[in-house]
Amino acid sequence: MCVPRANDKEYSVNDDAQRQALDQLRARVRHNGNAPQGPIRDTLARLGDRWSPLLLLILRHGMLRFTELQREVNAMADSELSQRILTVKLRAFERDGMVSRTVIPTIPPQVEYRLTPLGEALVARLEALLGWLEEQAPAIAAARAAYDGQ
């Protein structure tokens, strides 16, 4: 059934339950997650980038200094994470309250990074997603092969 809505294109839904669920999702996104500079949209975008999930998963295992963190990421990645990009990512996580930064007054100064309780809670969910992806990897590979063979 096609239901025209004010300020929306026509769309098709299967039943009233689906329509209700989609309306609730729309309201939730508009209220909580659609602000261009809002924390939900920014955080989801950050988690979808190349480096951020890996940084958080590495920091889950404890405090690391900047160069140690960069070395660990580069050992696991298929390309090199630059100091500039690492700095940008860490500052964004610090701003969001996911990572804490401690400067040790030595010459030269040393900087340590660790997850905050908020970051730890996020990483627990990332670990669950990673576990699901590992379990589903054969099914995903099969679906890709079937799709590519069309």
N, C-alpha and C positions, 0 to 999 in steps of 0.2 A: 504494500500500500504506500502511495506517495503522499506525504503530508507537507504542504507548504507552510513555512514558518516565517514570521516577520524577520526581515534582514538576513535570511538564510536562503541558500539554494534548495531546490527540491531534493529530497533524499528518500530512499526506500528503507523500510524496516519490516521485519518479519511479523512482529506481534506487539501487543501493548507492553509486555514485560521488557522487551528489548528497547522500545521507545522510552519507557520510564528510566531504564538503566542509562541510556544514552543522554537523556535530559539531565539526570543527576550528575553524570560525568561532566557534561558541558558546564553546569553550574559550578561544580568543584574546580574545574580548570579556570574558568573565568574569575572565580573568587580568589583562589589560592595560587594558581600557577602560571597565569598568563601575563603578569606584569613583566615587561621586557628586562628590567633590572632587578626583578624579585629574586629572593633566595632559592625558590623552587626551580625556576627556569635556569638560573645560573648554575646551580649545583648539578642538575641533570645534564646540562651541556658539558660541564667540567668532567663528570663521570663518564661521558661518552667520548672524551678525547683520548689521545694515544697514550699519554703518560700517567695521568692522574690515578687511575685504579691501581696501576703497578706501584706507584709511590706509596699509596696508602697500605697496600698489602705488604710491602716491605717494612714499613714503619710499624706494622702490627707486631713485629718481632722484637721491638725495643728501640731505644734511642739510638740515633746515628748522627754523626757529624755530616756536614754538607758534602765533603768529598767522598766520604764512605757511602753516603746515599747515592751519589752520582755513580760511583763505581759499581754498586750493586745493581742499579737500574741498567747500566750499560752492559753488564755481564748477562743480563736476562733478555735484553731487547735485540731486535734485528738491525737497529741503527743506533747512532750515538745521541744521547740527550745532552744538549749544550748547557753550560753554566747559566746562560741567560734564561733559557726556557725553564730549567729547574728552579731558578729564583722566582720566576713569574708564578709557577705552579704552587710553590711553597707559600708565597705571600698570599695567594688567593685562599689556600687552605687555612692559613693563619687568620686571615680576615673573617672567614666563615666559622672560626672556632673549632676547626677539625684538628689542627696541628699547633703545638706550642713551640716557640723558638726561644732558646736560651743562649745568650752571648757570654762566653767565658773570657774574662779580661786577661788574656795572655798576649804575647807579642809573637806572631800576629794573632789577632783575636780568633777564637774558635767559636763556632756556632753549632749548637746541637738542636735536633728536631725530634719530637715525639708526638704520638697521638694524644689528644685530649680524650676525656670520656665520651664526648660527642663523636669524635673521630673513630674511637673504638666501636661504638654502636653502629656506625656506618659500615666499618670494615667487616663486622660480623655478618651483615647483610650481603656485602660483596663476596665474602667467603661462601655463603650459601648459594649465591648465583653462580660462582665459579664451580662449586661442586655439582650443581645441576648441569652446567654446560659440559663438564667432564663426563658425566653420566650419559648425556644426550649426544655426545660427539658422533658416535656411529650413526645415529638416526639423522643428524644434521648432514653428515657426509653423504648418506644415501639419498636424502632429499635433494641435495645439490647435484648429485650425479644424475638422478632422474630428471631433474629440471634441465640440466645442461644437455641431456640426451634427446630432448624434444626436438 
